[in-house]
Amino acid sequence: MKIILNGEMSEVSDGVHLSELIEKLGLDGPVAAMVNDVVIQREKLASRRLQPGDRVELLRMMGGG
């Protein structure tokens, strides 16, 4: 199915959970996630199933200074 991932069209497996997408992309460490302009809490990433056309924004948190 097609979703918009960080502003670009992307093909993902039907019914994929947000946590599965994050794992597949190899994003390690804390990740901030929004789906259709709604922030998804970290503890809900595994239960949030993506739908065709969802707009997903993922940001990997980085420390530094």
PAMARTOR-400261 format. One record per residue (C-alpha): residue in three letters; x, y, z. Coordinates in steps of 0.5 Angstrom, whole numbers, plus 500, padded with zeros to 3 digits. Layout:
<atoms>
ATOM   resn     X     Y     Z
ATOM    Ala     X     Y     Z
...
</atoms>
This chain:
<atoms>
ATOM   resn     X     Y     Z
ATOM    Met   500   500   500
ATOM    Lys   502   507   499
ATOM    Ile   503   512   505
ATOM    Ile   507   519   505
ATOM    Leu   513   518   509
ATOM    Asn   517   525   511
ATOM    Gly   514   528   505
ATOM    Glu   515   523   500
ATOM    Met   511   517   497
ATOM    Ser   513   510   500
ATOM    Glu   511   503   499
ATOM    Val   510   499   505
ATOM    Ser   506   492   507
ATOM    Asp   499   492   508
ATOM    Gly   497   493   515
ATOM    Val   504   495   518
ATOM    His   505   497   525
ATOM    Leu   508   504   526
ATOM    Ser   514   500   530
ATOM    Glu   515   495   524
ATOM    Leu   516   501   519
ATOM    Ile   521   504   524
ATOM    Glu   525   498   525
ATOM    Lys   525   496   518
ATOM    Leu   528   503   516
ATOM    Gly   533   502   521
ATOM    Leu   532   508   526
ATOM    Asp   535   506   533
ATOM    Gly   534   510   539
ATOM    Pro   528   514   541
ATOM    Val   524   516   535
ATOM    Ala   518   522   535
ATOM    Ala   512   520   530
ATOM    Met   506   523   527
ATOM    Val   501   520   523
ATOM    Asn   496   525   519
ATOM    Asp   499   531   524
ATOM    Val   497   527   530
ATOM    Val   503   525   535
ATOM    Ile   503   518   537
ATOM    Gln   506   516   544
ATOM    Arg   512   512   544
ATOM    Glu   508   506   548
ATOM    Lys   503   506   542
ATOM    Leu   507   505   536
ATOM    Ala   507   498   536
ATOM    Ser   499   498   536
ATOM    Arg   498   504   531
ATOM    Arg   497   500   524
ATOM    Leu   498   504   518
ATOM    Gln   493   506   513
ATOM    Pro   493   507   505
ATOM    Gly   495   515   504
ATOM    Asp   497   516   511
ATOM    Arg   502   522   512
ATOM    Val   507   519   517
ATOM    Glu   513   524   519
ATOM    Leu   519   520   523
ATOM    Leu   524   524   527
ATOM    Arg   530   520   530
ATOM    Met   532   524   537
ATOM    Met   539   526   537
ATOM    Gly   543   529   543
ATOM    Gly   549   533   542
ATOM    Gly   552   540   544
</atoms>
